[in-house]
Amino acid sequence: MSVLTTRRLVLREWTVAPADLARIFDIYSRPEVTRWLGAPGLPLTDPAQAADRLATWRERHAGHGGRYGTWAIEVRDTGVVAGTVLLKPLPGRDEGTLTGDIEVGWHLHPDSWGHGYATEAARAAVERELAAGTPEVHAVVAPGNEASMAVARRLGMTHVGRRTDWYGGEELETFVLTAAVDEVAPPTVR
């Protein structure tokens, strides 16, 4: 099911199809990808864990009516899934309570690095979220992950330093993009 499309990409739900589960495993079993994520259970070590990861994502987003998700980034020309883009409320310091802060994130397979897919996918997700009325969207990045910080900057996000507001108080480089406010001249009083 397609969620968003761009010139080169289709952002869609991950499925239980064997090819999708194999790609989830291939992405999330790689230390060069997972070293920056800090998520429990990563890297994956058994292909069967891909179905569990997908079930966790579905459960996380079940109550959001399709507004938020962890979606596959599929390249239109090839059908290859380049990676994942996510849009979701950030978990607070207790990691159980969701905050009102919205996060955009991306995790790409190394064979898809350097093509601009992360920027293109994240831009589409952010634009949709800002158009829905969210005043700002965050990207949180593990210190040292220069590639992801570069993506955040290409999105036009402002680096606001390291913060510990989310993910159990983990110190993360924080970027924010604020919705443009159309300045309307006040009516002329006569």
Contacts in CASP RR format, 6 or more apart in sequence:
PFRMAT RR
TARGET T0000
AUTHOR 0000-0000-0000
METHOD contacts of the structure
MODEL  1
MSVLTTRRLVLREWTVAPADLARIFDIYSRPEVTRWLGAPGLPLTDPAQA
ADRLATWRERHAGHGGRYGTWAIEVRDTGVVAGTVLLKPLPGRDEGTLTG
DIEVGWHLHPDSWGHGYATEAARAAVERELAAGTPEVHAVVAPGNEASMA
VARRLGMTHVGRRTDWYGGEELETFVLTAAVDEVAPPTVR
1 12 0 8 1.000
1 13 0 8 1.000
2 10 0 8 1.000
2 11 0 8 1.000
2 12 0 8 1.000
3 11 0 8 1.000
3 12 0 8 1.000
3 13 0 8 1.000
3 66 0 8 1.000
3 69 0 8 1.000
3 71 0 8 1.000
4 10 0 8 1.000
4 11 0 8 1.000
4 71 0 8 1.000
4 124 0 8 1.000
4 125 0 8 1.000
4 128 0 8 1.000
5 11 0 8 1.000
5 76 0 8 1.000
5 124 0 8 1.000
6 120 0 8 1.000
6 121 0 8 1.000
6 123 0 8 1.000
6 124 0 8 1.000
7 120 0 8 1.000
8 75 0 8 1.000
8 76 0 8 1.000
8 77 0 8 1.000
8 117 0 8 1.000
8 120 0 8 1.000
9 73 0 8 1.000
9 74 0 8 1.000
9 75 0 8 1.000
9 76 0 8 1.000
9 82 0 8 1.000
9 117 0 8 1.000
9 120 0 8 1.000
9 121 0 8 1.000
9 124 0 8 1.000
10 73 0 8 1.000
10 74 0 8 1.000
10 76 0 8 1.000
11 71 0 8 1.000
11 72 0 8 1.000
11 73 0 8 1.000
11 74 0 8 1.000
11 85 0 8 1.000
11 121 0 8 1.000
11 124 0 8 1.000
11 125 0 8 1.000
12 71 0 8 1.000
12 72 0 8 1.000
12 74 0 8 1.000
13 71 0 8 1.000
13 72 0 8 1.000
14 20 0 8 1.000
14 24 0 8 1.000
14 54 0 8 1.000
14 57 0 8 1.000
14 70 0 8 1.000
14 71 0 8 1.000
14 72 0 8 1.000
14 84 0 8 1.000
16 51 0 8 1.000
16 54 0 8 1.000
19 81 0 8 1.000
20 54 0 8 1.000
20 72 0 8 1.000
20 81 0 8 1.000
21 47 0 8 1.000
21 50 0 8 1.000
21 51 0 8 1.000
21 54 0 8 1.000
22 47 0 8 1.000
22 50 0 8 1.000
23 72 0 8 1.000
23 81 0 8 1.000
23 83 0 8 1.000
23 109 0 8 1.000
24 44 0 8 1.000
24 50 0 8 1.000
24 53 0 8 1.000
24 54 0 8 1.000
25 44 0 8 1.000
25 47 0 8 1.000
25 49 0 8 1.000
25 50 0 8 1.000
26 109 0 8 1.000
27 33 0 8 1.000
27 83 0 8 1.000
27 84 0 8 1.000
27 107 0 8 1.000
27 108 0 8 1.000
27 109 0 8 1.000
28 34 0 8 1.000
28 42 0 8 1.000
28 43 0 8 1.000
28 44 0 8 1.000
28 50 0 8 1.000
28 53 0 8 1.000
28 107 0 8 1.000
29 43 0 8 1.000
29 44 0 8 1.000
29 45 0 8 1.000
30 43 0 8 1.000
30 109 0 8 1.000
30 110 0 8 1.000
31 43 0 8 1.000
32 110 0 8 1.000
33 43 0 8 1.000
33 107 0 8 1.000
33 108 0 8 1.000
33 109 0 8 1.000
33 110 0 8 1.000
34 42 0 8 1.000
34 43 0 8 1.000
36 141 0 8 1.000
36 142 0 8 1.000
36 145 0 8 1.000
36 148 0 8 1.000
37 107 0 8 1.000
37 142 0 8 1.000
38 142 0 8 1.000
38 170 0 8 1.000
41 49 0 8 1.000
44 50 0 8 1.000
44 53 0 8 1.000
57 69 0 8 1.000
57 70 0 8 1.000
60 69 0 8 1.000
60 70 0 8 1.000
60 88 0 8 1.000
61 68 0 8 1.000
61 69 0 8 1.000
61 70 0 8 1.000
61 88 0 8 1.000
64 88 0 8 1.000
67 87 0 8 1.000
67 129 0 8 1.000
67 132 0 8 1.000
68 86 0 8 1.000
68 87 0 8 1.000
68 88 0 8 1.000
68 89 0 8 1.000
68 102 0 8 1.000
69 86 0 8 1.000
69 87 0 8 1.000
69 88 0 8 1.000
70 84 0 8 1.000
70 85 0 8 1.000
70 86 0 8 1.000
70 88 0 8 1.000
71 84 0 8 1.000
71 85 0 8 1.000
71 86 0 8 1.000
71 125 0 8 1.000
72 81 0 8 1.000
72 83 0 8 1.000
72 84 0 8 1.000
73 81 0 8 1.000
73 82 0 8 1.000
73 83 0 8 1.000
73 84 0 8 1.000
73 85 0 8 1.000
73 106 0 8 1.000
73 108 0 8 1.000
73 112 0 8 1.000
73 117 0 8 1.000
73 118 0 8 1.000
73 121 0 8 1.000
74 80 0 8 1.000
74 81 0 8 1.000
74 82 0 8 1.000
75 81 0 8 1.000
75 82 0 8 1.000
75 112 0 8 1.000
75 117 0 8 1.000
80 112 0 8 1.000
81 109 0 8 1.000
82 108 0 8 1.000
82 109 0 8 1.000
82 112 0 8 1.000
82 115 0 8 1.000
82 117 0 8 1.000
82 121 0 8 1.000
83 106 0 8 1.000
83 107 0 8 1.000
83 108 0 8 1.000
83 109 0 8 1.000
83 112 0 8 1.000
83 117 0 8 1.000
84 106 0 8 1.000
84 107 0 8 1.000
84 108 0 8 1.000
85 104 0 8 1.000
85 105 0 8 1.000
85 106 0 8 1.000
85 118 0 8 1.000
85 121 0 8 1.000
85 122 0 8 1.000
85 125 0 8 1.000
86 103 0 8 1.000
86 104 0 8 1.000
86 105 0 8 1.000
86 106 0 8 1.000
86 107 0 8 1.000
86 125 0 8 1.000
87 102 0 8 1.000
87 103 0 8 1.000
87 104 0 8 1.000
87 105 0 8 1.000
87 125 0 8 1.000
87 126 0 8 1.000
87 128 0 8 1.000
87 129 0 8 1.000
87 137 0 8 1.000
88 102 0 8 1.000
88 103 0 8 1.000
89 98 0 8 1.000
89 99 0 8 1.000
89 100 0 8 1.000
89 101 0 8 1.000
89 102 0 8 1.000
89 103 0 8 1.000
90 98 0 8 1.000
90 99 0 8 1.000
90 100 0 8 1.000
90 101 0 8 1.000
90 102 0 8 1.000
90 103 0 8 1.000
90 138 0 8 1.000
90 140 0 8 1.000
90 165 0 8 1.000
90 166 0 8 1.000
90 167 0 8 1.000
91 97 0 8 1.000
91 98 0 8 1.000
91 99 0 8 1.000
91 166 0 8 1.000
91 167 0 8 1.000
91 168 0 8 1.000
92 98 0 8 1.000
92 99 0 8 1.000
92 165 0 8 1.000
92 166 0 8 1.000
92 167 0 8 1.000
92 168 0 8 1.000
92 169 0 8 1.000
93 164 0 8 1.000
93 165 0 8 1.000
93 166 0 8 1.000
93 167 0 8 1.000
93 168 0 8 1.000
93 169 0 8 1.000
94 168 0 8 1.000
95 167 0 8 1.000
95 168 0 8 1.000
99 165 0 8 1.000
99 166 0 8 1.000
101 136 0 8 1.000
101 138 0 8 1.000
101 165 0 8 1.000
101 166 0 8 1.000
102 129 0 8 1.000
102 134 0 8 1.000
102 136 0 8 1.000
102 137 0 8 1.000
102 138 0 8 1.000
103 137 0 8 1.000
103 138 0 8 1.000
103 139 0 8 1.000
103 140 0 8 1.000
103 166 0 8 1.000
104 122 0 8 1.000
104 125 0 8 1.000
104 126 0 8 1.000
104 129 0 8 1.000
104 137 0 8 1.000
104 138 0 8 1.000
104 139 0 8 1.000
104 155 0 8 1.000
105 122 0 8 1.000
105 139 0 8 1.000
105 148 0 8 1.000
106 118 0 8 1.000
106 121 0 8 1.000
106 122 0 8 1.000
106 148 0 8 1.000
106 151 0 8 1.000
108 117 0 8 1.000
108 118 0 8 1.000
113 147 0 8 1.000
118 148 0 8 1.000
118 151 0 8 1.000
119 151 0 8 1.000
119 154 0 8 1.000
119 155 0 8 1.000
122 139 0 8 1.000
122 151 0 8 1.000
122 155 0 8 1.000
123 155 0 8 1.000
126 137 0 8 1.000
126 155 0 8 1.000
126 177 0 8 1.000
129 137 0 8 1.000
130 137 0 8 1.000
130 177 0 8 1.000
130 179 0 8 1.000
133 179 0 8 1.000
134 179 0 8 1.000
135 178 0 8 1.000
135 179 0 8 1.000
136 176 0 8 1.000
136 177 0 8 1.000
136 178 0 8 1.000
136 179 0 8 1.000
137 157 0 8 1.000
137 176 0 8 1.000
137 177 0 8 1.000
138 174 0 8 1.000
138 175 0 8 1.000
138 176 0 8 1.000
139 148 0 8 1.000
139 151 0 8 1.000
139 152 0 8 1.000
139 155 0 8 1.000
139 157 0 8 1.000
139 174 0 8 1.000
139 175 0 8 1.000
139 176 0 8 1.000
140 163 0 8 1.000
140 166 0 8 1.000
140 167 0 8 1.000
140 172 0 8 1.000
140 173 0 8 1.000
140 174 0 8 1.000
140 175 0 8 1.000
141 148 0 8 1.000
141 149 0 8 1.000
141 152 0 8 1.000
141 172 0 8 1.000
141 173 0 8 1.000
141 174 0 8 1.000
141 175 0 8 1.000
142 148 0 8 1.000
142 172 0 8 1.000
142 173 0 8 1.000
143 162 0 8 1.000
143 171 0 8 1.000
143 172 0 8 1.000
143 173 0 8 1.000
144 173 0 8 1.000
145 173 0 8 1.000
149 159 0 8 1.000
149 173 0 8 1.000
149 175 0 8 1.000
152 159 0 8 1.000
152 175 0 8 1.000
153 159 0 8 1.000
153 175 0 8 1.000
155 175 0 8 1.000
155 177 0 8 1.000
156 177 0 8 1.000
157 175 0 8 1.000
157 176 0 8 1.000
157 177 0 8 1.000
158 175 0 8 1.000
158 176 0 8 1.000
158 177 0 8 1.000
158 178 0 8 1.000
159 173 0 8 1.000
159 174 0 8 1.000
159 175 0 8 1.000
160 174 0 8 1.000
160 175 0 8 1.000
160 176 0 8 1.000
161 173 0 8 1.000
161 174 0 8 1.000
162 171 0 8 1.000
162 172 0 8 1.000
162 173 0 8 1.000
162 174 0 8 1.000
163 171 0 8 1.000
163 172 0 8 1.000
163 174 0 8 1.000
164 170 0 8 1.000
164 171 0 8 1.000
164 172 0 8 1.000
165 174 0 8 1.000
166 172 0 8 1.000
END
